[in-house]
Amino acid sequence: MTSTVTPDTRAEVTLDTDTVDTIAILEAQAEPHTRPTRAKLTWTQEEDGEWIANYGGYFGGSIDKRDGRYVASDTFGLVVGDFESLELAQAQLADQLHTMLPSVIRPVV
């Protein structure tokens, strides 16, 4: 007959009062895990058929009108998609930026 013994790897930790207070304060200040507010997104029409996105103060990409369609490219120049309308292209690029650039997210002003 054999027996398997699993060693207990848990360690006991003793914290001083200051550390416990600090942890309690940090937990109280922590925000719930919700999707952050989007950064402010503005559009500038550079030329006829070309729009530039400013996402939270950074270059967010562009939309070019080509053969009656709207091609959105992200901040890295990668094509996000080809759309029937400017509004659809802008909405898709905005969603892409919100996902790609979480460190830019700030409250919308």
WOHUDA-V626369 format. One record per helix or strand of 2 or more residues. SS is the DSSP state (helix for helix, strand for strand). FROM is the first residue (numbers start at 0). TO is the last residue. Records with the same first field share a line. If there is no record, write none. Layout:
SS: FROM-TO, FROM-TO
This chain:
helix: 16-28, 85-99, 101-103
strand: 40-46, 49-54, 57-65, 68-73, 78-82
